[in-house]
């Protein structure tokens, strides 16, 4: 297994929201990037994360209007992060234990991006396929 740094998409800047954006605009950003969560950044600092789960529980089920509500009002402010050199299996264990699907990746104070449980699962599957291929080659040899 690799460090999570290797799983980050090659983008210049991680997709993010500002806490004062409307939830409606945030939903459009989620849809435009086809992702389930975005980091909430203010003045270069990570201040929260907004996920589809936040929306469904704090807007849709509460009967609020997404155009009248700010991201800051529904985001998850206590964000778990991982270091860029964290091992993927450790991230999977953390996600499972905390019942979360997204983890921002940081290098000191700098936010490098975010990984999802899908990224971790893809890595695990690729690693298992490589192991199977190596074993099959060894057996045939």
ZASE-106744 format. One record per atom (N, C-alpha, C, O): z, x, y; residue in three letters. Coordinates in steps of 0.1 Angstrom, whole numbers, plus 5000, padded with zeros to 4 digits. Example, Ala and Ser with C-alpha at 12.3 -4.5 7.8 and 13.67 -1.06 7.14 Angstrom:
BEGIN
507851324943ALA/507851234955ALA/507851324967ALA/508551424967ALA/507151284978SER/507151374989SER/507951295000SER/508051345011SER/
This chain:
BEGIN
500050084988UNK/500050005000UNK/500050095012UNK/500650205013UNK/499350045022UNK/499150115035UNK/500250075045UNK/500949975044UNK/500250145056UNK/501050105068UNK/500349995075UNK/499049985074UNK/501049905081UNK/500449785088UNK/499549825099UNK/498649745103UNK/499649945104UNK/498649995115UNK/497249985110UNK/496349945118UNK/497050005097UNK/495649995091UNK/495149855090UNK/493949835088UNK/496049755091UNK/495649615090UNK/495249555103UNK/494549445104UNK/495549625114UNK/495249565127UNK/493749565130UNK/493049655126UNK/493249455136UNK/491849445139UNK/491549535150UNK/492449565159UNK/490349585151UNK/489949685161UNK/489549605174UNK/488349585176UNK/490549565181UNK/490349505194UNK/490949585205UNK/491949655203UNK/490349575217UNK/490949655228UNK/492349605232UNK/493149695235UNK/492549475232UNK/493849425236UNK/494149305227UNK/493249225224UNK/495349305223UNK/495749185214UNK/495649055222UNK/495949045234UNK/495248955215UNK/495148825221UNK/496548775224UNK/497548785216UNK/496748715236UNK/498048675240UNK/497948565251UNK/496848525255UNK/499048505254UNK/499248395263UNK/500248445274UNK/501048535272UNK/500248375285UNK/501248395295UNK/502248275294UNK/501748165291UNK/503548295296UNK/504448185294UNK/504248065303UNK/504747955300UNK/503548085314UNK/503347975323UNK/502047895321UNK/501747795327UNK/501347935311UNK/500147865307UNK/500547725301UNK/501647715296UNK/499647635302UNK/499947505296UNK/499747515281UNK/498947595276UNK/500447435274UNK/500347435259UNK/498947385255UNK/498347435245UNK/498347305263UNK/496947255260UNK/496047385261UNK/495147395252UNK/496147465271UNK/495347585272UNK/495647675260UNK/494747745255UNK/496847685256UNK/497247775245UNK/496547725232UNK/496047805224UNK/496547595230UNK/495847535219UNK/494347575219UNK/493747605208UNK/493747565230UNK/492347605231UNK/492147755228UNK/491147785221UNK/493047835232UNK/492947985229UNK/493148005214UNK/492448085208UNK/494147935208UNK/494247945193UNK/493047905186UNK/492547975177UNK/492347795190UNK/491147745184UNK/490047845186UNK/489247865177UNK/489847895198UNK/488747985201UNK/488848115193UNK/487748165189UNK/490048155190UNK/490148285182UNK/490448255167UNK/490548345159UNK/490548125164UNK/490748085150UNK/491948145144UNK/491848205133UNK/493048135151UNK/494348195146UNK/495448095147UNK/495247985154UNK/496548115140UNK/497648025140UNK/498748055149UNK/499647975151UNK/498748165156UNK/499748205165UNK/499248315175UNK/498348385171UNK/499848315186UNK/499548415196UNK/500848475202UNK/501848395203UNK/500748595206UNK/501948655213UNK/501948605227UNK/500948575233UNK/503148595233UNK/503348555247UNK/503848675254UNK/504848735251UNK/503048715264UNK/503248845271UNK/503448815286UNK/502848725292UNK/504348885292UNK/504648885306UNK/504849025312UNK/505749095307UNK/503949065321UNK/504049195327UNK/504049305316UNK/504749405317UNK/503149285306UNK/503049385295UNK/504149385285UNK/504149465276UNK/505049295286UNK/506249285276UNK/506049165267UNK/505549055272UNK/506349175255UNK/506349065245UNK/507648985248UNK/508749025247UNK/507448855252UNK/508548765255UNK/508648645245UNK/509548575246UNK/507648635236UNK/507748525227UNK/506448525218UNK/505548605219UNK/506448425210UNK/505348395201UNK/505148245201UNK/506148165200UNK/503848195201UNK/503548055201UNK/502748035188UNK/501648095187UNK/503247945180UNK/502447915167UNK/502147765167UNK/502647685174UNK/501247735158UNK/500947595155UNK/502147515151UNK/502347395155UNK/503047585144UNK/504347515140UNK/505147475153UNK/505747375153UNK/505147565163UNK/505947535175UNK/505347405181UNK/506047325186UNK/503947405182UNK/503347285188UNK/503647155180UNK/504047055186UNK/503447165167UNK/503647035159UNK/505146985160UNK/505346865161UNK/506047075160UNK/507447035160UNK/508047005174UNK/508846915176UNK/507547075184UNK/508147065198UNK/507246985208UNK/507746945218UNK/506046955204UNK/505146875212UNK/504746745205UNK/505146635209UNK/503946755194UNK/503446645187UNK/504546555182UNK/504546435185UNK/505546605175UNK/506546515169UNK/507546475180UNK/508246365178UNK/507646545191UNK/508546505202UNK/507946405212UNK/508546355221UNK/506646385210UNK/505946285219UNK/505646345233UNK/505546265242UNK/505646475234UNK/505346535247UNK/503846555250UNK/503146545240UNK/503546575262UNK/502146595265UNK/501846745266UNK/502546815274UNK/500846795259UNK/500546935259UNK/500046985273UNK/500147105276UNK/499346905280UNK/498846945293UNK/499946955304UNK/499847025314UNK/501146895301UNK/502246895311UNK/503346985307UNK/504346995314UNK/503147055296UNK/504247145291UNK/503747285291UNK/502647315287UNK/504647375295UNK/504347525296UNK/504647585282UNK/505547545275UNK/503947695280UNK/504147775267UNK/505647815267UNK/506247815256UNK/506247855278UNK/507647905278UNK/508547805273UNK/509647835268UNK/508247675274UNK/509147565270UNK/509147545255UNK/510147495250UNK/508147595248UNK/508147565233UNK/508047695225UNK/508147685213UNK/507747805231UNK/507547935223UNK/508847975216UNK/509947935220UNK/508648055206UNK/509848115199UNK/510148245207UNK/509248335207UNK/511248245213UNK/511648355222UNK/512148475214UNK/512048595218UNK/512848445203UNK/513448555195UNK/512348595185UNK/512248535174UNK/511648705188UNK/510548745180UNK/510848865171UNK/511448965177UNK/510648855159UNK/510748975150UNK/509549055151UNK/508449005151UNK/509649185152UNK/508549275152UNK/508649385141UNK/509749405136UNK/507549455139UNK/507549565129UNK/506849685136UNK/506049665145UNK/507349805132UNK/506649925137UNK/505349945130UNK/505049895119UNK/504450015137UNK/503150035132UNK/503150115118UNK/502150095110UNK/504150185115UNK/504150265103UNK/504950185092UNK/505250245081UNK/505350065094UNK/505949985084UNK/505049965072UNK/503849945074UNK/505649955060UNK/504849935048UNK/504549785047UNK/505349705050UNK/503349755042UNK/502949615040UNK/503949535031UNK/504149425034UNK/504449605021UNK/505349525012UNK/506649495019UNK/507249395016UNK/507049585028UNK/508249555036UNK/508049435045UNK/508949355047UNK/506849425051UNK/506549315060UNK/506449185052UNK/506949085057UNK/505949195040UNK/505849075032UNK/507249025028UNK/507448905029UNK/508149115025UNK/509449075022UNK/510149015034UNK/510848915033UNK/509949065046UNK/510549015058UNK/509948875061UNK/510748785065UNK/508648855060UNK/508048725062UNK/508548625053UNK/508848505057UNK/508748665040UNK/509248565030UNK/510648535033UNK/511048415033UNK/511448625036UNK/512948605039UNK/513148515051UNK/514048435051UNK/512448545061UNK/512548475074UNK/511748345076UNK/511848275085UNK/510848325065UNK/509948205065UNK/509048205078UNK/508948105085UNK/508448325081UNK/507548335092UNK/506148375087UNK/506048425075UNK/505148355095UNK/503748385090UNK/503048485099UNK/501948535096UNK/503748535110UNK/503148625119UNK/504148725123UNK/505348695126UNK/503748855125UNK/504548965129UNK/503849045139UNK/502849105136UNK/504349055152UNK/503749155161UNK/504049295156UNK/505149325151UNK/503049385159UNK/503249525155UNK/503349605168UNK/502549595177UNK/504449685168UNK/504749765180UNK/504749905177UNK/505049955166UNK/504549985187UNK/504750135187UNK/505650165199UNK/505150185210UNK/506950175196UNK/507850185207UNK/507850055215UNK/508149945210UNK/507550065228UNK/507549945237UNK/506149885238UNK/505949775243UNK/505149955232UNK/503749905233UNK/503449815221UNK/503649845210UNK/502849695225UNK/502449595215UNK/501049635211UNK/500149645219UNK/500849655197UNK/499549705192UNK/498649585187UNK/497449585188UNK/499349475183UNK/498649365178UNK/499549275169UNK/500849295170UNK/499049195161UNK/499849105153UNK/499149095139UNK/497949085138UNK/499949095129UNK/499449065115UNK/499948935110UNK/501048885115UNK/499248875101UNK/499548745096UNK/499848765081UNK/499548865075UNK/500448665075UNK/500648665061UNK/499348675053UNK/499248735042UNK/498248625059UNK/496948635053UNK/496548775052UNK/495948825042UNK/496748855063UNK/496448995063UNK/497149075052UNK/496549155045UNK/498449035050UNK/499249105040UNK/498749065026UNK/498549155017UNK/498448935024UNK/497948895011UNK/496548955008UNK/496348994996UNK/495648965017UNK/494449035015UNK/494649185011UNK/493949235002UNK/495549245017UNK/495849385014UNK/496449395000UNK/496049484992UNK/497349304996UNK/497949304983UNK/496849284972UNK/496749354962UNK/495949184975UNK/494849164965UNK/493949284964UNK/493549314953UNK/493549344975UNK/492649454974UNK/493349574967UNK/492649644959UNK/494649594969UNK/495349694962UNK/495449674947UNK/495249764939UNK/495649544943UNK/495749514929UNK/494349524922UNK/494249574911UNK/493249484930UNK/491949504924UNK/491549654922UNK/490949684912UNK/491949734931UNK/491749884930UNK/492549934918UNK/491950014910UNK/493749894916UNK/494549934904UNK/493849894891UNK/493749964882UNK/493449764891UNK/492749714879UNK/491449794876UNK/491249834864UNK/490649824886UNK/489449904884UNK/489850044879UNK/489150094870UNK/490850104885UNK/491250234880UNK/491650234865UNK/491350324858UNK/492450134862UNK/492950124848UNK/491750094838UNK/491750154827UNK/490750014842UNK/489649984834UNK/488750114832UNK/488250144821UNK/488650184843UNK/487850314842UNK/488650414833UNK/487950484825UNK/489950414834UNK/490750504825UNK/490550464811UNK/490450554802UNK/490650334808UNK/490550284794UNK/489250314788UNK/489150354776UNK/488150294796UNK/486750314791UNK/486450464788UNK/485750494780UNK/487050554796UNK/486850694796UNK/487250754783UNK/487050874781UNK/
